[in-house]
Amino acid sequence: MLGIDDAVASIADIGSKLIDRLWPDPAQAAEAKLKLLEMQKSGELATLTAETDLLKGQLAVNQAEAANLNLFVSGWRPFVGWVCGFGLGYAIIFEPFITWAAKLAGSTVALPHVDTGMLMPVLTGMLGLAGMRTYEKTKGLNVGH
């Protein structure tokens, strides 16, 4: 099994080969290789490798869960997703419009309220949105903006 230093060296080697293919201009390729070397030396590449390995492990768990024939193993994630989706749809679309229509009709019906403060962290976590923006901010990235 490869140690962390071997893994970093392998990734740096692959990165160097990719740079040669992606940057035909030797000056740009040299600059990109320098940045790769700086990342390797600062430990940033090792951190990135560890994070990638962690995500790969989580993906393997997700695939195993999804392939399981037992509904309690493979069905919990879709169930929570559907509950969050219905709750969000109700809170944002149906509740306000039904309340508005009831008021127009002269009714004082009181619909149950869904607390989206509890719902949104679960939904964003399931969608994988919670940590990525934080990661972008800590790295000074402005992806998609």
Secondary structure as UniProt FT lines:
FT   HELIX           4..22
FT   HELIX           26..42
FT   HELIX           44..67
FT   HELIX           71..74
FT   HELIX           76..89
FT   HELIX           90..94
FT   HELIX           95..104
FT   TURN            105..106
FT   HELIX           116..127
FT   HELIX           130..138
FT   TURN            139..140
FT   TURN            143..144
//
